[in-house]
Amino acid sequence: MNDRQPVLSRVENRQNNPLIVRQNVLNCEVSRLTENSLETVASGLIRLSGEDRVRRNVDMKPYTTMRVGGTVSVFVEISGALELSAILRFLHGEGVPHAVIGNGSNLIVADEGYEGVLLHLSSGLSRVTVLPDGLEAEAGALLSGVSRVAWENSFAGLEFASGIPGSLGGAVAMNAGAYGREIKDVVVTTTCLDAKGETIVLKGLEHDFGYRHSRVQTEGLVAVSARLRLQQGDPDAIRAEMRELAGRRADKQPLHLPSSGSTFKRPVGYFSGKLIEDCGLKGLRVGGAQVSEKHAGFVVNTGGATAEDVVNLVGLIRETVRRETGVTLEPEVKLLKGDSLCSF
């Protein structure tokens, strides 16, 4: 996967913000921002980013690879690291909930939407710089694009990432991987911002990388850029491996339908797709959401699915697999609801 993993910044002082009405919905803490407070926040963001990059009540379907979900109250297209730092500092000072996403490949926005500010890292923060020993790429750069730059400059080591539908920032946050390799294998340093917009640089073991895990994720940091150490290689061999992996993906994965990529993390000693298939769930539907008939590890949108369809299907899969096998599947996909990242 995404973006793949979104990073939610929790704000310490919003507990005392009189403009926010709080309530609990299921396992998500929901803050209801008043319309006046949203207008105030939007005006402040326009001063920092410009009117053309701040929008209200934006439909999130086009910004997630599952193509489901509701709206976000305020949506900001980020154009650079300094702007992002200033916005995070502003939102922290105002006590407003906010989330940061890239390609939206591991994210579902609830049908009722997200009542906060969503910061979108894409083309405005996607520069890739060629270095003598690798690349330095900004967080909004798509992994497919970064892998292509590596190939064009005869750098090997990113072939595995060429088909992962996420951005570099999300990939670092969740330590994305495929075909036996992970982003941790190539990341040397990551420049991040904390909730107050202050810069933190992680080096080597400071990332605390694990399976679908990193310090960026656990501490709610926002990756801004990462330096990748790669090896010189034969460009023809690099391209051949990228094509071979692309063929394997096309053969085994439902690339023709919207999805969030692999829905579940790999349980220790098992493969989630095989567990789901062995439980007879391949092809199971809830509304427009379906367990892929091509690969049971993927939940796909067959057309017209809602976020609720996806959430209910994921819950049904987990319940059935746990009952039949004793294995608890943990989703890779996160749900953005109310003002929080919620578990399924």
Secondary structure per residue as TSV (DSSP state, phi and psi in degrees):
chain	resnum	aa	ss	phi	psi
A	1	M	-	360.0	360.0
A	2	N	-	360.0	175.8
A	3	D	-	3.4	17.2
A	4	R	S	-57.5	-42.2
A	5	Q	S	-91.0	116.8
A	6	P	-	-69.9	146.7
A	7	V	E	-109.0	122.2
A	8	L	E	-97.1	127.2
A	9	S	E	-97.8	117.2
A	10	R	-	-90.8	138.1
A	11	V	-	-109.9	123.1
A	12	E	G	-62.1	-39.5
A	13	N	G	-90.5	5.8
A	14	R	G	-74.3	-14.1
A	15	Q	G	-59.7	-30.1
A	16	N	G	-105.2	13.6
A	17	N	-	-82.1	114.7
A	18	P	T	-69.8	-11.8
A	19	L	T	-86.6	-0.6
A	20	I	E	-116.2	123.3
A	21	V	E	-99.6	127.6
A	22	R	E	-109.5	146.6
A	23	Q	E	-154.8	165.1
A	24	N	E	-107.8	133.5
A	25	V	E	-129.0	112.5
A	26	L	T	53.6	-127.2
A	27	N	T	-99.6	18.4
A	28	C	E	-115.3	134.2
A	29	E	E	-85.6	122.1
A	30	V	E	-113.0	128.8
A	31	S	E	-109.5	127.0
A	32	R	E	-99.6	101.2
A	33	L	E	-72.4	137.9
A	34	T	-	-73.7	156.8
A	35	E	H	-62.4	-37.3
A	36	N	H	-63.8	-41.2
A	37	S	H	-67.5	-36.8
A	38	L	H	-64.1	-41.1
A	39	E	H	-64.1	-39.3
A	40	T	H	-64.0	-45.2
A	41	V	H	-64.2	-45.1
A	42	A	H	-59.6	-40.2
A	43	S	H	-63.3	-41.7
A	44	G	H	-63.6	-39.3
A	45	L	H	-68.4	-36.6
A	46	I	H	-61.7	-38.6
A	47	R	H	-62.9	-32.0
A	48	L	H	-86.4	-34.0
A	49	S	H	-114.1	-22.8
A	50	G	-	100.9	146.8
A	51	E	G	-64.0	-28.9
A	52	D	G	-74.3	-12.4
A	53	R	G	-112.8	4.3
A	54	V	E	-120.2	123.1
A	55	R	E	-131.8	154.3
A	56	R	E	-106.2	146.6
A	57	N	E	51.2	59.8
A	58	V	E	-92.8	129.7
A	59	D	E	-67.8	126.2
A	60	M	-	-90.3	-3.8
A	61	K	G	-54.8	-45.2
A	62	P	G	-68.7	-12.2
A	63	Y	G	-105.0	5.7
A	64	T	S	-127.7	144.1
A	65	T	T	-73.7	-15.5
A	66	M	T	-80.6	-17.7
A	67	R	-	59.4	43.7
A	68	V	-	-133.2	172.3
A	69	G	-	110.0	174.9
A	70	G	-	-99.2	-148.9
A	71	T	E	-105.1	163.5
A	72	V	E	-112.2	145.6
A	73	S	E	-63.7	-45.8
A	74	V	E	-136.7	130.9
A	75	F	E	-124.0	128.9
A	76	V	E	-125.8	125.1
A	77	E	E	-85.7	117.5
A	78	I	E	-83.8	135.6
A	79	S	-	-107.4	-8.5
A	80	G	-	-179.5	169.4
A	81	A	H	-68.1	-40.2
A	82	L	H	-65.2	-40.9
A	83	E	H	-62.9	-43.8
A	84	L	H	-60.0	-43.5
A	85	S	H	-60.8	-44.5
A	86	A	H	-64.7	-38.7
A	87	I	H	-67.9	-43.6
A	88	L	H	-61.2	-40.7
A	89	R	H	-63.7	-42.2
A	90	F	H	-63.6	-47.7
A	91	L	H	-66.0	-36.9
A	92	H	H	-63.6	-43.7
A	93	G	H	-65.1	-31.9
A	94	E	H	-85.0	-11.4
A	95	G	T	70.4	34.5
A	96	V	-	-101.8	131.4
A	97	P	-	-65.6	142.5
A	98	H	E	-153.6	156.1
A	99	A	E	-133.8	155.5
A	100	V	E	-122.7	128.1
A	101	I	E	-131.7	162.1
A	102	G	S	-110.6	-104.6
A	103	N	S	-83.3	-5.8
A	104	G	-	68.2	28.8
A	105	S	T	-85.4	-13.9
A	106	N	T	-124.0	35.2
A	107	L	E	-134.7	133.9
A	108	I	E	-118.1	128.2
A	109	V	E	-96.6	127.9
A	110	A	E	-56.7	152.8
A	111	D	E	-58.5	-34.1
A	112	E	E	-78.5	-5.7
A	113	G	E	92.0	-175.6
A	114	Y	E	-121.3	120.6
A	115	E	E	-97.4	78.2
A	116	G	E	-172.9	-161.3
A	117	V	E	-106.8	128.9
A	118	L	E	-110.3	125.6
A	119	L	E	-103.0	120.1
A	120	H	E	-103.1	117.6
A	121	L	E	-96.8	114.0
A	122	S	S	-144.0	-122.4
A	123	S	G	-64.1	-27.1
A	124	G	G	-71.3	-13.3
A	125	L	G	-137.4	59.6
A	126	S	-	-135.0	18.0
A	127	R	-	-68.2	140.3
A	128	V	E	-121.9	124.6
A	129	T	E	-111.9	132.2
A	130	V	E	-86.5	128.7
A	131	L	E	-115.1	166.3
A	132	P	T	-59.5	-31.6
A	133	D	T	-117.1	18.9
A	134	G	E	155.7	-141.9
A	135	L	E	-134.8	156.4
A	136	E	E	-121.9	123.6
A	137	A	E	-127.3	143.2
A	138	E	E	-81.8	160.8
A	139	A	T	-64.6	-29.6
A	140	G	T	-81.7	-5.0
A	141	A	S	-69.8	133.2
A	142	L	B	-71.1	143.1
A	143	L	H	-59.2	-35.8
A	144	S	H	-60.9	-40.8
A	145	G	H	-70.3	-41.1
A	146	V	H	-63.5	-42.2
A	147	S	H	-62.4	-37.8
A	148	R	H	-66.0	-42.2
A	149	V	H	-61.5	-39.9
A	150	A	H	-59.8	-48.4
A	151	W	H	-60.8	-44.7
A	152	E	H	-63.6	-21.5
A	153	N	T	-109.1	19.4
A	154	S	T	61.4	35.0
A	155	F	E	-103.7	127.2
A	156	A	E	-99.7	155.0
A	157	G	S	126.6	-14.6
A	158	L	-	-112.5	10.0
A	159	E	G	-57.0	-39.4
A	160	F	G	-60.2	-27.8
A	161	A	G	-90.9	-4.2
A	162	S	T	-65.4	-22.1
A	163	G	T	-110.7	5.3
A	164	I	-	-78.4	123.9
A	165	P	-	-85.0	57.9
A	166	G	S	-142.6	176.2
A	167	S	B	-97.6	165.0
A	168	L	H	-63.3	-41.0
A	169	G	H	-60.9	-45.5
A	170	G	H	-65.6	-36.5
A	171	A	H	-63.6	-41.1
A	172	V	H	-67.4	-42.7
A	173	A	H	-58.7	-41.1
A	174	M	H	-105.3	5.3
A	175	N	T	51.0	59.7
A	176	A	-	-61.7	150.4
A	177	G	E	-158.8	169.4
A	178	A	E	-167.4	148.6
A	179	Y	T	53.2	42.8
A	180	G	T	83.5	3.1
A	181	R	E	-126.1	157.0
A	182	E	E	-135.3	162.4
A	183	I	G	-62.8	-26.1
A	184	K	G	-60.9	-23.0
A	185	D	G	-68.5	-18.0
A	186	V	T	-123.8	-14.0
A	187	V	E	-79.3	128.0
A	188	V	E	-101.1	-52.4
A	189	T	E	-138.1	152.0
A	190	T	E	-132.2	127.1
A	191	T	E	-91.9	124.5
A	192	C	E	-125.7	166.2
A	193	L	E	-120.9	141.0
A	194	D	-	-90.4	-174.1
A	195	A	T	-62.7	-22.9
A	196	K	T	-94.2	3.9
A	197	G	S	82.9	9.9
A	198	E	-	-83.2	144.7
A	199	T	E	-80.8	134.2
A	200	I	E	-130.8	128.7
A	201	V	E	-108.6	120.6
A	202	L	E	-97.0	135.4
A	203	K	E	-125.2	134.7
A	204	G	G	49.5	-120.2
A	205	L	G	-66.2	-16.1
A	206	E	G	-63.2	-17.8
A	207	H	G	-69.3	-23.0
A	208	D	-	51.7	48.7
A	209	F	-	-69.3	141.0
A	210	G	B	-148.1	-172.4
A	211	Y	T	-65.4	115.5
A	212	R	T	50.5	44.1
A	213	H	B	-152.0	145.8
A	214	S	-	-160.5	166.9
A	215	R	H	-64.5	-31.9
A	216	V	H	-55.9	-43.7
A	217	Q	H	-70.7	-50.4
A	218	T	H	-69.9	-28.4
A	219	E	T	-98.5	5.1
A	220	G	T	64.6	31.8
A	221	L	-	-81.0	160.0
A	222	V	E	-112.4	114.4
A	223	A	E	-69.5	132.3
A	224	V	E	-104.7	-41.6
A	225	S	E	-159.0	162.2
A	226	A	E	-142.8	144.0
A	227	R	E	-98.1	130.1
A	228	L	E	-114.9	125.8
A	229	R	E	-94.8	121.4
A	230	L	-	-125.2	172.0
A	231	Q	E	-112.6	145.3
A	232	Q	E	-65.5	138.1
A	233	G	-	-147.9	178.0
A	234	D	-	-81.7	118.7
A	235	P	H	-60.1	-32.7
A	236	D	H	-66.6	-40.0
A	237	A	H	-69.3	-38.0
A	238	I	H	-63.2	-46.8
A	239	R	H	-64.7	-38.5
A	240	A	H	-62.8	-41.1
A	241	E	H	-67.3	-39.8
A	242	M	H	-60.9	-41.7
A	243	R	H	-68.1	-38.0
A	244	E	H	-64.8	-41.9
A	245	L	H	-68.3	-36.5
A	246	A	H	-63.5	-39.1
A	247	G	H	-65.2	-40.3
A	248	R	H	-64.1	-40.0
A	249	R	H	-63.4	-45.6
A	250	A	H	-63.5	-33.9
A	251	D	H	-71.5	-34.4
A	252	K	H	-110.1	-19.3
A	253	Q	S	-113.8	150.1
A	254	P	-	-82.0	67.2
A	255	L	T	-70.2	-14.4
A	256	H	T	-82.3	-6.6
A	257	L	S	-123.8	149.4
A	258	P	-	-62.3	137.4
A	259	S	E	-157.6	174.8
A	260	S	E	-103.0	23.1
A	261	G	E	77.1	-155.6
A	262	S	E	-61.6	124.2
A	263	T	-	-75.7	-34.5
A	264	F	B	-120.9	150.7
A	265	K	-	-67.7	158.1
A	266	R	-	-79.9	117.4
A	267	P	-	-67.8	147.9
A	268	V	T	-59.9	123.0
A	269	G	T	85.5	2.2
A	270	Y	S	-139.4	171.3
A	271	F	-	-119.3	127.7
A	272	S	H	-60.6	-41.7
A	273	G	H	-60.0	-41.4
A	274	K	H	-68.0	-40.6
A	275	L	H	-59.2	-44.7
A	276	I	H	-65.4	-43.4
A	277	E	H	-66.2	-41.4
A	278	D	H	-63.9	-24.2
A	279	C	T	-85.4	5.9
A	280	G	T	75.2	24.7
A	281	L	-	-98.0	-4.4
A	282	K	T	-60.3	127.1
A	283	G	T	88.7	-6.0
A	284	L	-	-61.3	137.7
A	285	R	E	-120.4	145.2
A	286	V	E	-130.9	109.4
A	287	G	T	58.8	-128.2
A	288	G	T	-90.5	1.8
A	289	A	E	-94.1	141.3
A	290	Q	E	-143.8	144.2
A	291	V	E	-71.4	121.0
A	292	S	-	-54.7	136.2
A	293	E	S	-77.4	-12.2
A	294	K	S	-91.8	-38.0
A	295	H	-	-150.1	113.1
A	296	A	T	-67.8	-10.5
A	297	G	T	-79.6	-1.1
A	298	F	E	-115.9	132.8
A	299	V	E	-97.9	129.6
A	300	V	E	-121.3	157.8
A	301	N	E	-97.3	107.8
A	302	T	-	-80.9	-3.5
A	303	G	S	128.4	117.5
A	304	G	S	78.8	12.6
A	305	A	-	-66.3	150.0
A	306	T	-	-105.8	165.2
A	307	A	H	-60.5	-37.3
A	308	E	H	-62.6	-38.7
A	309	D	H	-58.0	-46.3
A	310	V	H	-64.8	-46.7
A	311	V	H	-61.4	-44.0
A	312	N	H	-66.8	-37.9
A	313	L	H	-67.7	-43.2
A	314	V	H	-59.7	-41.9
A	315	G	H	-63.6	-40.2
A	316	L	H	-66.0	-40.7
A	317	I	H	-60.7	-49.2
A	318	R	H	-61.8	-43.8
A	319	E	H	-63.1	-43.7
A	320	T	H	-67.8	-46.2
A	321	V	H	-63.6	-40.2
A	322	R	H	-64.5	-41.4
A	323	R	H	-68.5	-41.3
A	324	E	H	-82.7	-29.6
A	325	T	H	-123.4	-15.7
A	326	G	S	81.4	1.8
A	327	V	-	-97.0	130.8
A	328	T	-	-96.8	116.3
A	329	L	-	-82.9	135.6
A	330	E	-	-108.8	119.6
A	331	P	B	-64.2	141.9
A	332	E	S	-79.6	-28.1
A	333	V	-	-79.6	140.6
A	334	K	E	-112.1	155.1
A	335	L	E	-112.3	123.7
A	336	L	E	-98.0	112.8
A	337	K	E	-145.1	140.5
A	338	G	E	64.9	-112.7
A	339	D	T	-128.7	25.4
A	340	S	E	-135.8	158.5
A	341	L	E	-86.4	118.7
A	342	C	E	-109.2	152.1
A	343	S	-	-82.4	153.9
A	344	F	-	-75.4	360.0
